Amino acid sequence: MRKAAPDMRIQKKQQFINCAYEILQTEGIDHLSIRRLAKEMGCTSTTLYTYFDNVEHLITMASIRYLKGYMADFKRINSEKHDPLELNILLWERFVTYALENVDIFEMLFFGKYSDELVDIVYEYYEMFPDEFEELDGLIVSVMFNGDLRERDYIMFRRAASMGYLDQQSAAMLAQMDEFLFHGLLMKYKNLELSAEEIESKTAEFINIIRKVIEKFRLK
């Protein structure tokens, strides 16, 4: 029986994403344009528009790869013995660290033009690059495939509330607080390049704040 021919459109889209990611990694988001990408791919700018709405759409899709390290950390931390509130704090610590390493990327992913469509973009990316999402459990999928940071955090706090660590009202409030604090952090350091020491320091400050607030609402 003959194997089905590979989807050439998907292959071409993968090539665009891989090329865009390489430019993001080596030169940064400001150097990625339709014209630059078309030149690298040996095609016209018009060709790219047959696969992506615009350059922001392409950058958003290519930037999903920046979540790969966080997903690996999520899987590891989730396998350890932590109560749900501590789990959430530890996950925020890793998430903020990755975000401060690539502030412009994370700000665009979660608060940019396509943030409301992020869940669909992640699913589409997953279908093209399934090897990057190996062995993810239900909790990781429900959180990682949700583009709304407040809703993602609320999933975690709602889980804690169902186990008696919080009341439901506090769960919703804490999720909102975390989103506001995180967005403020990104806006403060947008377009700045932080050293490893500064990233560690700013992450610690952020985690100290949310830990102190969460502990005020902890029931057990």
N, CA, C and O of each residue as an XYZ file, in Angstrom:
880
protein
N       0.851     -1.196      0.000
C       0.000      0.000      0.000
C       0.883      1.241      0.000
O       1.811      1.344      0.802
N       0.594      2.195     -0.908
C       1.398      3.401     -1.008
C       1.107      4.344      0.147
O      -0.043      4.516      0.551
N       2.177      4.960      0.681
C       2.001      5.938      1.742
C       1.458      7.230      1.147
O       1.752      7.581      0.005
N       0.658      7.930      1.952
C       0.118      9.201      1.488
C       1.255     10.200      1.312
O       2.192     10.243      2.110
N       1.159     10.987      0.273
C       2.183     12.007      0.038
C       2.151     13.033      1.157
O       1.072     13.391      1.627
N       3.302     13.512      1.593
C       3.334     14.515      2.658
C       2.628     15.789      2.211
O       2.646     16.139      1.031
N       2.010     16.474      3.160
C       1.311     17.720      2.874
C       2.355     18.801      2.620
O       3.018     19.262      3.549
N       2.497     19.200      1.373
C       3.529     20.172      1.017
C       3.268     21.535      1.656
O       4.204     22.274      1.960
N       1.996     21.860      1.855
C       1.686     23.137      2.491
C       2.181     23.161      3.937
O       2.744     24.155      4.396
N       1.962     22.048      4.646
C       2.438     21.968      6.028
C       3.968     22.026      6.075
O       4.544     22.709      6.922
N       4.606     21.316      5.176
C       6.070     21.334      5.130
C       6.597     22.737      4.893
O       7.563     23.156      5.530
N       5.969     23.463      3.985
C       6.404     24.827      3.704
C       6.194     25.723      4.911
O       7.032     26.574      5.214
N       5.085     25.535      5.596
C       4.807     26.329      6.785
C       5.832     26.025      7.883
O       6.280     26.933      8.584
N       6.194     24.769      8.029
C       7.228     24.392      8.991
C       8.549     25.085      8.666
O       9.245     25.559      9.564
N       8.888     25.141      7.384
C      10.132     25.785      6.963
C      10.126     27.272      7.307
O      11.134     27.802      7.775
N       9.012     27.941      7.084
C       8.899     29.355      7.437
C       9.073     29.538      8.946
O       9.784     30.439      9.392
N       8.424     28.682      9.721
C       8.504     28.793     11.184
C       9.933     28.555     11.664
O      10.436     29.296     12.508
N      10.586     27.526     11.133
C      11.965     27.234     11.523
C      12.895     28.388     11.170
O      13.763     28.754     11.964
N      12.720     28.956      9.995
C      13.550     30.074      9.574
C      13.311     31.290     10.467
O      14.255     31.959     10.886
N      12.043     31.567     10.751
C      11.707     32.702     11.617
C      12.304     32.519     13.009
O      12.823     33.470     13.593
N      12.234     31.307     13.536
C      12.785     31.037     14.866
C      14.294     31.273     14.894
O      14.819     31.817     15.866
N      14.987     30.868     13.841
C      16.436     31.068     13.781
C      16.779     32.560     13.804
O      17.731     32.969     14.469
N      16.010     33.366     13.085
C      16.254     34.814     13.092
C      15.954     35.395     14.465
O      16.702     36.239     14.960
N      14.862     34.948     15.085
C      14.539     35.411     16.438
C      15.662     35.086     17.411
O      16.021     35.908     18.253
N      16.211     33.891     17.291
C      17.261     33.448     18.200
C      18.564     34.221     18.005
O      19.231     34.585     18.974
N      18.915     34.464     16.761
C      20.224     35.052     16.477
C      20.226     36.572     16.424
O      21.228     37.210     16.744
N      19.090     37.152     16.015
C      19.089     38.595     15.800
C      17.998     39.346     16.551
O      18.090     40.561     16.721
N      16.982     38.646     16.996
C      15.927     39.290     17.761
C      14.707     39.641     16.941
O      14.729     39.625     15.710
N      13.644     39.957     17.653
C      12.339     40.171     17.045
C      12.317     41.371     16.109
O      11.575     41.369     15.126
N      13.117     42.398     16.394
C      13.109     43.609     15.579
C      13.699     43.393     14.188
O      13.490     44.213     13.294
N      14.426     42.307     14.002
C      15.076     42.048     12.716
C      14.290     41.076     11.845
O      14.730     40.711     10.755
N      13.133     40.664     12.330
C      12.335     39.711     11.557
C      11.220     40.450     10.814
O      10.277     40.949     11.430
N      11.334     40.513      9.519
C      10.337     41.164      8.677
C       9.937     40.206      7.555
O      10.617     39.212      7.300
N       8.840     40.514      6.899
C       8.394     39.702      5.773
C       9.459     39.687      4.689
O       9.774     38.633      4.136
N      10.009     40.843      4.390
C      11.021     40.932      3.334
C      12.256     40.115      3.687
O      12.802     39.401      2.846
N      12.696     40.229      4.957
C      13.888     39.489      5.381
C      13.640     37.986      5.300
O      14.500     37.239      4.833
N      12.499     37.551      5.741
C      12.192     36.126      5.735
C      12.062     35.600      4.308
O      12.536     34.508      3.994
N      11.417     36.384      3.451
C      11.269     35.972      2.061
C      12.636     35.807      1.406
O      12.849     34.877      0.628
N      13.554     36.705      1.718
C      14.906     36.615      1.177
C      15.601     35.348      1.646
O      16.243     34.661      0.852
N      15.476     35.031      2.936
C      16.098     33.835      3.495
C      15.508     32.561      2.886
O      16.210     31.568      2.691
N      14.206     32.608      2.591
C      13.520     31.437      2.065
C      13.573     31.344      0.543
O      13.159     30.343     -0.041
N      14.086     32.397     -0.093
C      14.191     32.390     -1.549
C      12.838     32.444     -2.239
O      12.618     31.772     -3.247
N      11.920     33.258     -1.685
C      10.590     33.388     -2.273
C      10.175     34.847     -2.225
O      10.934     35.693     -1.754
N       8.986     35.148     -2.705
C       8.471     36.512     -2.653
C       7.696     36.726     -1.358
O       7.273     35.768     -0.711
N       7.516     37.974     -0.994
C       6.729     38.291      0.202
C       5.303     37.791      0.065
O       4.683     37.378      1.045
N       4.787     37.831     -1.155
C       3.417     37.368     -1.405
C       3.240     35.908     -1.023
O       2.184     35.510     -0.533
N       4.278     35.112     -1.249
C       4.208     33.690     -0.916
C       3.933     33.486      0.565
O       3.130     32.633      0.945
N       4.601     34.271      1.396
C       4.435     34.120      2.839
C       2.996     34.394      3.267
O       2.485     33.751      4.185
N       2.340     35.352      2.602
C       0.973     35.704      2.981
C      -0.031     34.612      2.635
O      -1.186     34.680      3.056
N       0.388     33.614      1.880
C      -0.503     32.485      1.623
C      -0.505     31.500      2.796
O      -1.348     30.605      2.859
N       0.453     31.672      3.732
C       0.564     30.771      4.877
C       0.259     31.456      6.211
O      -0.190     30.809      7.156
N       0.503     32.769      6.284
C       0.320     33.516      7.533
C      -0.405     34.826      7.248
O      -0.285     35.390      6.160
N      -1.152     35.298      8.226
C      -1.897     36.550      8.050
C      -0.957     37.730      7.834
O      -1.193     38.588      6.983
N       0.111     37.752      8.623
C       1.083     38.843      8.583
C       2.309     38.402      9.376
O       2.359     37.271      9.859
N       3.289     39.277      9.511
C       4.529     38.891     10.185
C       4.294     38.613     11.669
O       4.964     37.758     12.248
N       3.344     39.332     12.296
C       3.054     39.086     13.712
C       2.495     37.681     13.922
O       2.809     37.013     14.907
N       1.670     37.250     12.988
C       1.115     35.899     13.059
C       2.231     34.869     12.991
O       2.250     33.911     13.764
N       3.161     35.069     12.063
C       4.295     34.150     11.930
C       5.180     34.174     13.165
O       5.582     33.121     13.660
N       5.489     35.366     13.669
C       6.344     35.481     14.850
C       5.693     34.790     16.048
O       6.367     34.107     16.819
N       4.382     34.970     16.201
C       3.673     34.326     17.311
C       3.803     32.818     17.221
O       4.072     32.152     18.221
N       3.612     32.277     16.022
C       3.698     30.824     15.868
C       5.124     30.326     16.103
O       5.325     29.309     16.768
N       6.112     31.038     15.562
C       7.506     30.634     15.763
C       7.912     30.737     17.229
O       8.778     29.995     17.692
N       7.287     31.655     17.955
C       7.656     31.888     19.355
C       7.145     30.809     20.298
O       7.585     30.745     21.446
N       6.226     29.959     19.843
C       5.741     28.862     20.687
C       6.919     27.999     21.145
O       6.889     27.419     22.231
N       7.944     27.921     20.316
C       9.110     27.103     20.655
C       9.823     27.614     21.908
O      10.528     26.856     22.575
N       9.643     28.887     22.226
C      10.259     29.441     23.438
C       9.616     28.875     24.710
O      10.147     29.066     25.804
N       8.492     28.189     24.580
C       7.828     27.589     25.739
C       8.306     26.171     26.011
O       7.905     25.558     27.000
N       9.157     25.649     25.144
C       9.572     24.251     25.249
C      10.290     23.966     26.572
O      10.006     22.961     27.224
N      11.202     24.830     26.966
C      11.918     24.628     28.230
C      10.987     24.688     29.422
O      11.125     23.914     30.369
N      10.027     25.620     29.372
C       9.072     25.737     30.466
C       8.209     24.493     30.578
O       7.910     24.042     31.684
N       7.804     23.930     29.439
C       6.987     22.718     29.476
C       7.743     21.559     30.109
O       7.163     20.758     30.843
N       9.043     21.470     29.823
C       9.854     20.411     30.434
C       9.938     20.620     31.949
O       9.851     19.664     32.721
N      10.108     21.888     32.367
C      10.153     22.187     33.798
C       8.809     21.917     34.457
O       8.744     21.406     35.575
N       7.733     22.268     33.749
C       6.379     22.022     34.259
C       6.202     20.533     34.544
O       5.740     20.144     35.616
N       6.575     19.718     33.577
C       6.427     18.273     33.726
C       7.237     17.772     34.931
O       6.746     16.952     35.707
N       8.465     18.258     35.087
C       9.322     17.819     36.194
C       8.744     18.257     37.539
O       8.622     17.445     38.456
N       8.387     19.543     37.660
C       7.890     20.066     38.929
C       6.561     19.428     39.301
O       6.300     19.146     40.470
N       5.719     19.203     38.290
C       4.416     18.591     38.548
C       4.545     17.155     39.039
O       3.643     16.644     39.703
N       5.650     16.504     38.720
C       5.861     15.116     39.151
C       6.374     15.036     40.585
O       6.406     13.958     41.178
N       6.777     16.182     41.141
C       7.303     16.211     42.504
C       6.157     16.350     43.513
O       5.007     16.575     43.137
N       6.493     16.212     44.789
C       5.475     16.255     45.841
C       5.327     17.681     46.361
O       6.069     18.109     47.245
N       4.365     18.410     45.805
C       4.104     19.781     46.250
C       2.600     19.956     46.437
O       1.805     19.393     45.685
N       2.217     20.739     47.444
C       0.799     21.069     47.533
C       0.476     22.024     46.375
O       1.393     22.630     45.820
N      -0.803     22.175     45.994
C      -1.144     22.922     44.782
C      -0.722     24.391     44.799
O      -0.431     24.950     43.742
N      -0.683     25.022     45.957
C      -0.251     26.419     46.017
C       1.255     26.540     45.809
O       1.721     27.430     45.097
N       2.001     25.653     46.424
C       3.454     25.663     46.231
C       3.794     25.302     44.787
O       4.724     25.859     44.205
N       3.048     24.382     44.223
C       3.255     24.015     42.821
C       3.095     25.234     41.923
O       3.910     25.470     41.031
N       2.053     25.999     42.163
C       1.813     27.187     41.352
C       2.955     28.198     41.484
O       3.384     28.789     40.493
N       3.435     28.391     42.686
C       4.539     29.332     42.914
C       5.801     28.874     42.194
O       6.486     29.678     41.562
N       6.105     27.592     42.287
C       7.303     27.065     41.631
C       7.197     27.171     40.110
O       8.192     27.437     39.435
N       6.003     26.966     39.575
C       5.803     27.103     38.134
C       5.940     28.554     37.696
O       6.494     28.827     36.631
N       5.446     29.484     38.502
C       5.621     30.896     38.192
C       7.105     31.269     38.207
O       7.554     32.071     37.389
N       7.847     30.698     39.117
C       9.288     31.011     39.189
C       9.987     30.640     37.889
O      10.819     31.401     37.395
N       9.662     29.493     37.336
C      10.270     29.077     36.069
C       9.737     29.916     34.918
O      10.495     30.314     34.033
N       8.429     30.187     34.925
C       7.813     30.951     33.838
C       8.384     32.366     33.764
O       8.695     32.855     32.678
N       8.519     33.014     34.902
C       9.060     34.372     34.935
C      10.514     34.387     34.493
O      10.944     35.308     33.799
N      11.271     33.377     34.889
C      12.676     33.309     34.459
C      12.770     33.248     32.941
O      13.535     34.000     32.338
N      12.004     32.366     32.322
C      12.015     32.268     30.857
C      11.518     33.569     30.224
O      12.048     34.012     29.205
N      10.501     34.173     30.830
C       9.944     35.406     30.266
C      10.956     36.546     30.305
O      11.058     37.308     29.344
N      11.701     36.676     31.391
C      12.685     37.756     31.493
C      13.891     37.523     30.583
O      14.616     38.463     30.257
N      14.100     36.295     30.181
C      15.156     36.008     29.203
C      14.746     36.448     27.800
O      15.593     36.729     26.952
N      13.425     36.504     27.568
C      12.901     36.881     26.243
C      11.640     37.720     26.442
O      10.541     37.298     26.082
N      11.809     38.901     27.012
C      10.665     39.728     27.400
C       9.772     40.058     26.212
O       8.554     39.902     26.295
N      10.359     40.512     25.107
C       9.558     40.915     23.950
C       8.739     39.750     23.397
O       7.596     39.931     22.976
N       9.329     38.560     23.402
C       8.629     37.374     22.906
C       7.430     37.043     23.796
O       6.328     36.819     23.293
N       7.636     37.011     25.100
C       6.559     36.635     26.016
C       5.473     37.705     26.080
O       4.295     37.383     26.229
N       5.859     38.971     25.969
C       4.872     40.038     25.972
C       3.982     39.926     24.737
O       2.769     40.120     24.815
N       4.596     39.613     23.599
C       3.833     39.455     22.370
C       2.940     38.219     22.420
O       1.788     38.270     21.989
N       3.463     37.109     22.943
C       2.696     35.872     23.009
C       1.435     36.016     23.849
O       0.357     35.595     23.430
N       1.563     36.601     25.019
C       0.462     36.581     25.983
C      -0.334     37.882     26.071
O      -1.400     37.912     26.685
N       0.176     38.964     25.461
C      -0.550     40.231     25.506
C      -0.578     40.941     24.157
O      -1.026     42.084     24.066
N      -0.104     40.275     23.116
C      -0.037     40.878     21.797
C      -1.293     40.678     20.976
O      -2.327     40.249     21.487
N      -1.188     40.996     19.697
C      -2.328     40.973     18.780
C      -3.014     39.618     18.709
O      -4.235     39.541     18.571
N      -2.222     38.541     18.806
C      -2.771     37.204     18.638
C      -2.916     36.444     19.954
O      -3.097     35.227     19.946
N      -2.837     37.145     21.074
C      -2.932     36.462     22.373
C      -4.291     35.788     22.554
O      -4.376     34.728     23.173
N      -5.363     36.400     22.014
C      -6.687     35.798     22.143
C      -6.826     34.527     21.307
O      -7.717     33.713     21.549
N      -5.946     34.360     20.327
C      -5.985     33.188     19.463
C      -4.875     32.196     19.790
O      -4.635     31.247     19.043
N      -4.198     32.429     20.920
C      -3.011     31.641     21.226
C      -3.320     30.153     21.358
O      -2.520     29.318     20.936
N      -4.456     29.816     21.930
C      -4.784     28.402     22.104
C      -4.862     27.700     20.752
O      -4.388     26.573     20.610
N      -5.458     28.361     19.759
C      -5.545     27.767     18.426
C      -4.170     27.680     17.762
O      -3.864     26.718     17.056
N      -3.353     28.702     18.003
C      -2.011     28.718     17.424
C      -1.150     27.618     18.035
O      -0.380     26.965     17.330
N      -1.277     27.412     19.346
C      -0.521     26.349     20.007
C      -0.942     24.984     19.470
O      -0.094     24.133     19.201
N      -2.242     24.775     19.315
C      -2.721     23.505     18.779
C      -2.197     23.275     17.362
O      -1.778     22.168     17.024
N      -2.223     24.324     16.533
C      -1.723     24.185     15.169
C      -0.227     23.876     15.171
O       0.253     23.049     14.396
N       0.498     24.557     16.059
C       1.935     24.300     16.182
C       2.173     22.853     16.634
O       3.062     22.172     16.121
N       1.382     22.403     17.581
C       1.499     21.027     18.083
C       1.308     20.013     16.962
O       2.019     19.010     16.901
N       0.354     20.271     16.082
C       0.101     19.351     14.982
C       1.278     19.295     14.009
O       1.530     18.261     13.390
N       2.000     20.416     13.877
C       3.148     20.454     12.968
C       4.418     19.924     13.605
O       5.270     19.356     12.922
N       4.550     20.109     14.927
C       5.768     19.704     15.633
C       5.403     18.863     16.865
O       5.699     19.271     17.988
N       4.772     17.708     16.679
C       4.294     16.913     17.828
C       5.413     16.407     18.728
O       5.180     16.166     19.912
N       6.626     16.239     18.196
C       7.723     15.722     19.010
C       8.116     16.682     20.125
O       8.759     16.273     21.092
N       7.740     17.953     20.003
C       8.099     18.931     21.021
C       7.136     18.906     22.207
O       7.332     19.629     23.184
N       6.099     18.075     22.123
C       5.083     18.006     23.178
C       4.911     16.579     23.664
O       3.786     16.133     23.887
N       5.996     15.868     23.830
C       5.913     14.465     24.183
C       5.502     14.269     25.639
O       5.977     14.967     26.535
N       4.613     13.309     25.855
C       4.247     12.815     27.184
C       3.772     13.923     28.124
O       4.206     13.997     29.273
N       2.888     14.776     27.633
C       2.305     15.801     28.486
C       1.031     15.264     29.117
O       0.201     14.666     28.432
N       0.870     15.477     30.436
C      -0.335     14.963     31.080
C      -1.479     15.978     30.973
O      -1.315     17.063     30.416
N      -2.623     15.603     31.512
C      -3.820     16.416     31.357
C      -3.692     17.812     31.942
O      -4.153     18.775     31.328
N      -3.073     17.951     33.126
C      -2.926     19.259     33.748
C      -2.044     20.156     32.892
O      -2.372     21.323     32.680
N      -0.934     19.629     32.401
C      -0.016     20.427     31.588
C      -0.709     20.894     30.314
O      -0.577     22.051     29.915
N      -1.442     19.997     29.685
C      -2.138     20.359     28.449
C      -3.179     21.440     28.718
O      -3.284     22.399     27.953
N      -3.953     21.297     29.799
C      -5.007     22.266     30.096
C      -4.438     23.641     30.399
O      -5.078     24.653     30.114
N      -3.243     23.689     30.972
C      -2.609     24.966     31.285
C      -1.855     25.509     30.080
O      -2.041     26.667     29.704
N      -1.003     24.683     29.468
C      -0.148     25.148     28.387
C      -0.933     25.500     27.130
O      -0.525     26.388     26.381
N      -2.042     24.826     26.885
C      -2.801     25.095     25.670
C      -3.884     26.149     25.905
O      -4.821     26.272     25.117
N      -3.750     26.897     26.981
C      -4.674     27.983     27.275
C      -3.917     29.301     27.149
O      -2.985     29.562     27.909
N      -4.321     30.129     26.187
C      -3.597     31.367     25.942
C      -3.911     32.483     26.916
O      -3.218     33.501     26.922
N      -4.935     32.322     27.740
C      -5.341     33.342     28.698
C      -4.603     33.099     30.010
O      -4.889     32.132     30.716
N      -3.651     33.977     30.338
C      -2.842     33.766     31.541
C      -3.693     33.741     32.807
O      -3.434     32.962     33.725
N      -4.703     34.594     32.848
C      -5.545     34.612     34.050
C      -6.301     33.295     34.194
O      -6.411     32.751     35.293
N      -6.819     32.790     33.084
C      -7.542     31.519     33.116
C      -6.603     30.369     33.449
O      -6.972     29.452     34.184
N      -5.374     30.419     32.902
C      -4.388     29.377     33.213
C      -4.107     29.340     34.710
O      -4.062     28.271     35.319
N      -3.918     30.524     35.293
C      -3.627     30.594     36.722
C      -4.847     30.164     37.537
O      -4.721     29.523     38.581
N      -6.025     30.529     37.042
C      -7.254     30.171     37.747
C      -7.459     28.661     37.758
O      -7.998     28.121     38.724
N      -7.039     27.974     36.704
C      -7.101     26.511     36.683
C      -6.333     25.946     37.880
O      -6.795     25.032     38.564
N      -5.157     26.513     38.110
C      -4.317     26.042     39.212
C      -4.935     26.381     40.570
O      -4.983     25.535     41.463
N      -5.404     27.619     40.722
C      -5.985     28.031     42.001
C      -7.326     27.344     42.266
O      -7.653     27.031     43.411
N      -8.100     27.113     41.199
C      -9.363     26.416     41.362
C      -9.108     24.992     41.846
O      -9.856     24.455     42.663
N      -8.057     24.402     41.336
C      -7.669     23.067     41.783
C      -7.301     23.102     43.270
O      -7.677     22.209     44.030
N      -6.563     24.139     43.675
C      -6.200     24.283     45.089
C      -7.440     24.482     45.951
O      -7.529     23.941     47.053
N      -8.405     25.266     45.444
C      -9.635     25.502     46.202
C     -10.438     24.215     46.370
O     -11.023     23.979     47.427
N     -10.465     23.389     45.334
C     -11.216     22.137     45.411
C     -10.609     21.182     46.434
O     -11.273     20.264     46.915
N      -9.320     21.416     46.763
C      -8.632     20.568     47.748
C      -8.586     21.222     49.120
O      -7.955     20.705     50.043
N      -9.265     22.378     49.252
C      -9.381     23.017     50.556
C      -8.266     23.964     50.927
O      -8.181     24.377     52.083
N      -7.400     24.327     49.985
C      -6.289     25.233     50.284
C      -6.680     26.697     50.166
O      -6.006     27.563     50.722
N      -7.763     26.985     49.449
C      -8.258     28.343     49.248
C      -9.776     28.294     49.191
O     -10.367     27.223     49.051
N     -10.413     29.482     49.301
C     -11.825     29.538     48.934
C     -11.905     29.976     47.476
O     -10.933     30.504     46.937
N     -13.051     29.764     46.833
C     -13.196     30.022     45.406
C     -13.036     31.506     45.069
O     -12.475     31.838     44.025
N     -13.510     32.388     45.919
C     -13.386     33.822     45.664
C     -11.921     34.244     45.643
O     -11.508     35.042     44.802
N     -11.148     33.708     46.563
C      -9.720     34.018     46.609
C      -9.003     33.477     45.383
O      -8.076     34.108     44.877
N      -9.422     32.318     44.902
C      -8.803     31.722     43.721
C      -8.922     32.655     42.525
O      -7.947     32.862     41.802
N     -10.100     33.218     42.309
C     -10.307     34.128     41.177
C      -9.511     35.409     41.345
O      -8.924     35.908     40.384
N      -9.486     35.941     42.554
C      -8.762     37.181     42.806
C      -7.264     37.012     42.617
O      -6.612     37.877     42.031
N      -6.709     35.903     43.109
C      -5.272     35.665     42.994
C      -4.848     35.482     41.537
O      -3.769     35.925     41.143
N      -5.689     34.835     40.744
C      -5.381     34.666     39.329
C      -5.322     36.013     38.626
O      -4.448     36.246     37.791
N      -6.245     36.891     38.960
C      -6.243     38.232     38.372
C      -5.008     39.008     38.803
O      -4.381     39.689     37.992
N      -4.661     38.904     40.076
C      -3.492     39.612     40.586
C      -2.222     39.159     39.887
O      -1.401     39.989     39.496
N      -2.050     37.860     39.726
C      -0.839     37.331     39.090
C      -0.698     37.835     37.661
O       0.398     38.184     37.223
N      -1.812     37.871     36.938
C      -1.761     38.354     35.560
C      -1.319     39.819     35.513
O      -0.452     40.183     34.719
N      -1.910     40.650     36.357
C      -1.559     42.073     36.366
C      -0.091     42.281     36.738
O       0.612     43.070     36.107
N       0.362     41.569     37.765
C       1.750     41.712     38.196
C       2.723     41.266     37.101
O       3.741     41.915     36.858
N       2.399     40.161     36.451
C       3.279     39.642     35.408
C       3.338     40.587     34.218
O       4.419     40.843     33.687
N       2.199     41.107     33.794
C       2.199     42.040     32.664
C       2.981     43.304     33.015
O       3.725     43.830     32.187
N       2.810     43.783     34.230
C       3.572     44.952     34.661
C       5.073     44.696     34.638
O       5.857     45.566     34.257
N       5.462     43.503     35.047
C       6.882     43.131     35.031
C       7.431     43.155     33.609
O       8.513     43.691     33.365
N       6.683     42.573     32.668
C       7.142     42.553     31.273
C       7.243     43.959     30.699
O       8.217     44.281     30.018
N       6.254     44.792     30.965
C       6.282     46.145     30.417
C       7.442     46.949     30.988
O       8.009     47.795     30.297
N       7.798     46.694     32.234
C       8.907     47.424     32.852
C      10.231     47.103     32.183
O      11.092     47.973     32.054
N      10.399     45.846     31.751
C      11.692     45.433     31.199
C      11.647     45.172     29.695
O      12.584     44.602     29.135
N      10.558     45.588     29.038
C      10.467     45.432     27.593
C      11.549     46.249     26.907
O      11.837     47.380     27.298
N      12.141     45.660     25.881
C      13.217     46.287     25.093
C      14.517     46.448     25.869
O      15.426     47.146     25.420
N      14.611     45.810     27.021
C      15.847     45.834     27.802
C      16.467     44.441     27.809
O      15.751     43.440     27.785
N      17.775     44.375     27.842
C      18.457     43.088     27.932
C      19.014     42.935     29.334
O      19.920     43.667     29.733
N      18.475     41.991     30.077
C      18.879     41.780     31.459
C      19.981     40.744     31.548
O      20.013     39.790     30.770
N      20.876     40.932     32.489
C      21.917     39.945     32.728
C      21.320     38.763     33.476
O      20.207     38.847     33.996
N      22.060     37.665     33.529
C      21.591     36.483     34.258
C      21.350     36.812     35.731
O      20.397     36.322     36.338
N      22.220     37.641     36.296
C      22.071     38.030     37.699
C      20.823     38.879     37.907
O      20.119     38.728     38.906
N      20.555     39.770     36.961
C      19.364     40.622     37.071
C      18.090     39.789     36.919
O      17.106     40.021     37.621
N      18.112     38.832     36.012
C      16.952     37.960     35.826
C      16.664     37.185     37.107
O      15.515     37.080     37.536
N      17.706     36.651     37.704
C      17.541     35.908     38.956
C      16.976     36.800     40.054
O      16.096     36.387     40.810
N      17.492     38.037     40.137
C      17.056     38.968     41.179
C      15.600     39.397     40.972
O      14.810     39.401     41.917
N      15.250     39.759     39.733
C      13.889     40.225     39.449
C      12.874     39.084     39.606
O      11.750     39.304     40.056
N      13.276     37.888     39.237
C      12.395     36.733     39.421
C      12.141     36.492     40.898
O      11.008     36.240     41.307
N      13.189     36.568     41.692
C      13.058     36.355     43.138
C      12.131     37.401     43.762
O      11.327     37.077     44.637
N      12.242     38.647     43.316
C      11.377     39.709     43.825
C       9.911     39.419     43.505
O       9.036     39.562     44.359
N       9.660     39.013     42.267
C       8.298     38.699     41.843
C       7.722     37.543     42.657
O       6.597     37.621     43.151
N       8.490     36.487     42.790
C       8.025     35.305     43.516
C       7.797     35.631     44.990
O       6.859     35.111     45.594
N       8.621     36.465     45.566
C       8.459     36.856     46.968
C       7.128     37.569     47.174
O       6.447     37.359     48.178
N       6.763     38.418     46.205
C       5.493     39.143     46.308
C       4.307     38.186     46.244
O       3.431     38.218     47.108
N       4.281     37.331     45.213
C       3.103     36.466     45.075
C       3.050     35.423     46.191
O       1.964     35.011     46.599
N       4.207     34.995     46.687
C       4.203     34.034     47.792
C       3.582     34.661     49.041
O       2.765     34.029     49.711
N       3.963     35.896     49.356
C       3.434     36.557     50.540
C       1.923     36.757     50.447
O       1.203     36.576     51.429
N       1.452     37.128     49.271
C       0.010     37.334     49.086
C      -0.731     36.018     49.181
O      -1.748     35.930     49.870
N      -0.238     34.987     48.499
C      -0.902     33.676     48.513
C      -0.994     33.133     49.935
O      -2.022     32.581     50.328
N       0.076     33.290     50.702
C       0.075     32.776     52.068
C      -0.990     33.437     52.941
O      -1.478     32.829     53.893
N      -1.350     34.677     52.621
C      -2.394     35.364     53.391
C      -3.772     34.731     53.178
O      -4.670     34.867     54.009
N      -3.918     34.035     52.040
C      -5.215     33.445     51.716
C      -5.217     31.921     51.889
O      -6.248     31.272     51.719
N      -4.072     31.371     52.223
C      -3.978     29.920     52.410
C      -4.811     29.471     53.598
O      -4.749     30.082     54.665
N      -5.585     28.418     53.427
C      -6.441     27.896     54.492
C      -5.813     26.729     55.240
O      -6.195     26.419     56.369
N      -4.838     26.082     54.588
C      -4.147     24.978     55.278
C      -2.773     24.772     54.681
O      -2.034     23.891     55.121
